[in-house]
Amino acid sequence: MSTLQQMREGLNDALDTLLEGWQRLYRFAAGAITRFTPGKAAGQPDAGEDQGLATRSIGWSVLAAEVFDSDDKIVVRLEAPGMDNEDFDIQVHDDYLVVQGEKQVEQEHRRGHYRITECAYGRFERAIPLPENVDADRATANYRNGILRVELPRTDAEARSIKINLS
């Protein structure tokens, strides 16, 4: 085998490994990247009208989540700062915990020539796969300090759709 052919094979192996790594990273992170779509901002016109900052602040963002698995329950923690209890709609649908909500823009009026906005605002939906069947009727949820915590007791019964109320 020639040196050139060995280099090509080595390069191909390296590129395959790199591609596999990117694909694993994409699969791992794809669920955390959440699309924020236009919604009605507090004190602002309807979504069909120009909303200025609200319209410019829609896009993709990360709602980081953690799923903990214990003997008797599954605990999901979701970072969603700047929201109120009323802003969330939480449901178990099939094998997913589905969290929907709307993060509203709080207008800030300052004099100046530019503004940097790194936060996403608008409606969002995040579906978090659950590792096992849960009893959604006995699920509890609370929101404090920007963290939504949902506790879902385990069950042997099949999953179904049910809404979870925040306490």
C-alpha positions in Angstrom: 0.0 0.0 0.0 1.4 3.4 -0.9 2.0 6.2 1.5 -0.6 8.4 -0.3 -3.2 5.7 0.0 -2.5 5.2 3.7 -2.8 9.0 4.2 -6.2 8.9 2.4 -7.5 6.1 4.5 -6.3 7.7 7.7 -7.9 11.0 6.7 -11.2 9.2 5.8 -11.1 7.4 9.2 -10.6 10.8 11.0 -13.4 12.4 9.1 -15.7 9.5 9.8 -14.9 9.8 13.5 -15.5 13.6 13.5 -18.8 13.1 11.7 -19.9 10.5 14.2 -19.0 12.9 17.0 -21.0 15.7 15.5 -24.0 13.5 15.0 -23.9 12.3 18.6 -23.6 15.9 19.8 -26.6 16.9 17.6 -28.7 14.0 18.9 -27.8 14.9 22.4 -28.5 18.7 22.1 -31.4 18.7 19.6 -34.0 18.4 22.3 -32.7 21.3 24.3 -32.8 23.8 21.5 -36.2 25.4 21.6 -37.9 27.6 19.0 -39.5 30.7 20.3 -42.3 32.0 18.0 -44.1 35.3 18.1 -46.6 35.8 20.8 -48.3 38.8 22.5 -45.9 40.8 24.6 -47.2 42.3 27.9 -48.7 45.7 27.1 -48.0 45.4 23.4 -50.2 45.2 20.3 -51.4 41.9 18.9 -48.9 39.6 17.3 -49.9 40.7 13.8 -48.8 44.3 14.5 -45.2 45.6 14.8 -43.9 44.8 18.2 -40.4 46.2 17.9 -38.1 44.5 20.4 -40.6 41.6 20.9 -40.4 40.8 17.1 -36.7 41.1 17.0 -36.2 38.8 20.1 -37.8 35.7 18.7 -35.6 32.8 17.6 -33.8 29.8 19.0 -32.7 29.4 22.6 -31.8 26.7 25.1 -34.2 25.7 27.8 -31.7 23.5 29.7 -33.3 20.5 31.5 -32.2 17.7 33.8 -34.0 14.4 34.3 -33.3 12.5 37.5 -34.4 8.9 37.9 -34.9 7.6 41.4 -36.6 4.4 42.7 -40.1 5.8 43.0 -40.2 8.9 40.8 -38.7 10.8 37.9 -37.8 14.4 38.5 -37.5 16.9 35.7 -35.9 20.3 36.2 -36.2 23.0 33.5 -34.5 26.4 33.5 -37.0 29.0 32.4 -36.1 32.3 34.1 -38.3 35.4 34.0 -41.7 33.6 34.0 -44.7 33.2 36.3 -46.7 30.1 37.2 -49.5 31.2 34.8 -47.1 31.3 31.9 -46.7 27.4 31.8 -48.9 24.6 30.3 -47.5 21.3 31.5 -48.7 17.9 30.2 -47.7 14.3 30.0 -48.4 13.0 26.5 -47.5 9.4 25.7 -43.8 9.1 26.9 -43.1 12.8 27.0 -43.3 15.6 29.4 -44.5 18.6 27.3 -43.9 22.1 28.7 -45.4 25.0 26.8 -45.3 28.6 27.7 -44.8 32.1 26.7 -41.9 34.3 27.8 -43.0 37.9 27.5 -40.8 41.0 26.8 -40.6 43.5 29.6 -40.0 46.8 27.7 -37.1 48.8 28.9 -36.8 52.4 27.6 -33.3 53.8 27.6 -31.7 56.5 25.5 -28.9 55.3 23.3 -28.1 54.1 19.9 -27.9 50.4 20.2 -29.3 47.5 22.2 -28.0 43.9 22.5 -30.6 41.2 23.2 -29.5 37.7 23.8 -32.8 36.4 25.3 -35.5 34.8 23.3 -39.1 35.8 23.9 -42.4 34.4 22.6 -44.2 31.1 22.7 -42.2 27.9 23.2 -42.7 24.1 23.5 -40.2 21.6 24.9 -40.9 17.8 24.8 -38.7 15.9 27.2 -38.7 12.1 26.8 -39.5 10.2 30.0 -37.4 7.0 30.6 -40.3 5.1 32.1 -44.1 5.2 32.5 -45.3 7.7 35.1 -48.5 8.4 37.0 -49.4 11.8 35.7 -52.5 12.0 38.0 -50.1 12.2 41.0 -47.5 14.5 39.4 -46.5 17.7 41.1 -44.9 20.8 39.7 -43.5 24.0 41.2 -41.7 27.0 39.8 -39.2 28.9 42.0 -36.2 31.1 41.2 -36.4 30.4 37.4 -36.5 26.6 37.8 -39.5 24.6 36.9 -39.5 21.3 38.9 -41.8 18.4 38.0 -42.0 15.2 40.0 -43.6 12.3 38.3 -44.3 9.1 40.3 -43.4 5.8 38.5 -46.2 3.4 37.5 -46.6 0.2 35.5 -49.6 1.5 33.7 -49.4 2.8 30.1 -48.8 6.5 29.6 -51.6 8.8 28.6 -52.3 12.5 28.1 -53.0 14.6 31.2 -52.4 18.2 32.3 -50.3 19.0 35.4 -51.1 22.0 37.5 -48.4 24.2 39.1 -48.5 24.6 42.8 
